[in-house]
Amino acid sequence: FQPELRHALSQFGRTRYFRSFVRSDSFGVLGEIVRGAETLAERRQGALIVVERNVGLRNFIETGTRIDAKVSAELLVTIFSPGSPLHDGAVMVREDAIVAAACILPLSSNPRISASLGTRHRAGLGLSEESDAAVIVVSEQSGTISVCYRGAMKPRLNEGELRSELSRIFRIRPEDEMSPPIEAEAGESPDAGHSGAA
């Protein structure tokens, strides 16, 4: 698919109501994602974790393997373990469930992003350019965590910063969304690991 067609298809899956991960009944999901990302970073296991917001991601979910399991840090770590058949690609999270793994994401087409960015980070940025999802990227080379949102990347986040950034993103109302997406920040080291990219 061309990027424009992929973007158009994603609009068909737009959810009717905004789902916030900072509500009391779902804050545990955010905590599990943060804990899983921290563990993966400590072990230098590369990962791509996509958290759906308002724009449905069905066309990307269908490129992977259905999981439909409750989000937990342990499951995320297991999926991205090097010996797992599902570690190559992205995990898709919807509300409190991991709906699919080993999903293929589009690479960023932004010519202004740093040439130092590896494929995994380009895939995270690519999806963030085409949807309003939050994409957590764990680098297997440097063991750092980044968050991609609306075409921008915040690199090298510690546990507190990661939780704060995700909370900020999920507090943004649909009417306050940034448009067009802002330019990606440079500075993350290359990640030559598995991309899950188209």
N, C-alpha and C positions, 0 to 999 in steps of 0.2 A: 504493500500500500504506500502511496505517497503520503507525506505528513498531513496534507490538507484533508485527504480522505479519512485517515485515521482519526484526526481531530473531529471531523463531522460524525463519524460513527460513535465516538465516545459520548457525544451529546445525547444519543438515543438512550443511553443508560443513566442519564442524570436522575439522581434521587429527588423525590418530591420535597423532602424536608431535610434541613441541615442537621447532621448528627455530630454532636460535640463530644470529644473525648475527655472534656474536663468536667462533665457532670459526675455527681457522686457515684452513680451506678456503673460508670464505665472507667473511672480513674484507675482501677486496677489493671485494665488492659494497657494503658499507657505505661504503668510501672513495669509490667511484664516485658513490654517491648524495649524499654530502656535497660532493664536488667539483662535481657538477652543480648542486646547490642554491646553492652559493656563486657560481658563474658566473651563474646566473639572477638572483640577488639583485643582483650587480654591474651587470647589464644592465637591472635593473628589469623583468624578464619574470615576470609572475605565474605561479604553479605550484601544483599540488596533487599530492603524491606519496604514495601509500598503500603501506605495507609490511605485508603479511599476516603474522600470527603464528599463533596456534592456531585461531582461528575463521575458517573458510573464507568467502570473499567472492564466491562464484560468482554470486549474484543481482545484485551490483553490477557485476561484471566483464562480465556479459552485456548491460549497458546501453551498453557502449562498442564500440570496434573492436579486434579481436584483433591483437596484435603478435607475441607469442612470440619475442622477441629478447633476447639477453644484455644485462644491465644495463651501461650505460656512461654516463659524464657527457655525452659528446658526443651520444648519442641522446636523453637527457633534454632537453638544451638545444635540440636540433632540434625535438622534439615540441612544446615550449612556445614556439617562435618565433612571433611574431604572424602570420606568413604561413602557418603550418602549418594544414592542415584539422583537425588533432587537438589543437590547443592549448586548445580550450574544453572543460574537464572535467578529470578526474583520471586520472593514470597509476597502474596497479595493478602492484605488484611482488610476485612470489612466488618465494622462494628466490633464485636468481641470474638471474631473467628478468623482463622487462617483459611481462606477459601481455596487457595491454590499455591503451588510451588513450581519451581523450574519454568517460570513464565518469561517470555521474550519481550524485551523493552526496546523502543526505538532509540538510536543514538542521537545526541544533540546535533542539530544542523547549524548552530550558531558559530559563525566564523571568528567571533571575537573571544571565545573562551580560550584559556591558556593551553598551549600545546603540551604542557606537562601533565595534563589530566589523562588518566588511563581510561580504558574502555568501560570499566564498571561505573566510574563517575560520569562519563559521558552518557551512559544509559540512564542513570538517575536523573541527570539534567534533561535528557531527551523527553522522558515521561512528564517531568515537571513543566516542560514547555507546552505540552499538549493537554494537560489536565490540571486540576487543582489539588492533586494528591500530594502528600508529604512523603518524600523518599529518603530513607535512612541508608547511608552507604558506609560500610565498614571496609577499610582497606586491609588486605592481607599482607601488603608489603610494609606498611608503616604502622599498622595497628591503630589508626586514627578513625574517628567517626565524623561524618559530615551529614548535613541535612540539605536536600534540594527541595526548593519550593518556588513555583512560578518562574522557573528559568534562572534562579539564583541559588548559589550554594554557600552555606556557612560551614567552613571546614574546622577540623581539629577541636571538636567539642568534648568537654568532660561530661560526667554523668549528670551533674546539676545543670549545666548549660544545655545538654540534650533535652532533658525534661522541660526546662524553661522554654526552649525554642518550639518544641512540639505543642506545649500548652498554648503558646502565643498563636501558633498557626491555627489550632482548632478553636480559638476564640474569635477568629476573624469571621465576620458575617459575610454572606454571599454578595450583598450589595456594596461591600467595602473592598472587594477583591481588586488587586492591582491589575491594570490593563493599560498597555501591553506588558508582558513579562519583562522584568528588569534583567540586566546583563549579569551573567554568572561571574562570580569572583574567582580570581586566579589564586594560585599558591599551594594547591594540594599536590602532593607528589604523585607520580604515575602509579597506576595499579594495573599490573599485567595479568591479574587473575581472571577468573571466569566472569564474563560480562553479562550474560543473559540478554544480549543486545541483538536487535535485528540488523 
